[in-house]
């Protein structure tokens, strides 16, 4: 898993150094914003989503996506962090840029509860896969508003696969 993450990070950093091959396309995009995640079992979580995309050309990029989702149900506080990497396809057409991506990486989940004055906690790490896309609206030459990003999440940890998760994000994209 560490080698996969290392290769993905190298590809992202290398792509930041490659100039975009067509005019009007940034070399890199940095996204930051809010996310809402609905986990299998009904847990609703709020948090952050951040991503860096190195654009290899006008339509293909390499994305590194990081997120944190925090929720609470029945006195149990949960934290879920994902770190995923993969290709992103974008269709730059003036002020509107739809995109789609397939991201692979890891997840770290933890839960804690106060039971009779004692804090009990557990955590696990595993594989994460996201398939999704979204729509960016250009508001200035170097900035866009991510109107929506929707991702389906598959999480695999402790020999359990959880496929009924979804994440919706919104925020700002800076173009470099």
QUIBEL-V893856 format. One record per helix or strand of 2 or more residues. SS is the DSSP state (A for helix, B for strand). FROM is the first residue (numbers start at 1). LEN is the number of residues. If there is no record, write none. Layout:
# QUIBEL-V893856
SS & FROM & LEN
SS & FROM & LEN
This chain:
# QUIBEL-V893856
A & 2 & 16
B & 28 & 11
B & 44 & 12
B & 60 & 14
B & 76 & 18
B & 96 & 20
B & 118 & 23
B & 143 & 15
B & 160 & 16
